[in-house]
Amino acid sequence: MLRISTHTEAVKTWQEQTRGGFVELTPDQQAAFRQRLEGVDEQVAAQVAGLKEWLDLLRAQAKQYAQ
């Protein structure tokens, strides 16, 4: 079982070594991450009924806000 002090120390280290608890990826890391995820949504949508339609709707809405 994780000791409270160990957990507290881990959280403190994480917060000190990140900006507000968030990790920022370099442009190269972002590109690699996107490449790894490319097509995963389509694979999952093919296995889950109704998900493709929901994703299509979500993408259409996102495009409106991106413009």
Secondary structure, DSSP 8 states (H G I E B T S, - for coil): ---HHHHHHHHHHHHHHSBTTB----HHHHHHHHHHHTTHHHHHHTTSTTHHHHHHHHHHHHHHHH-
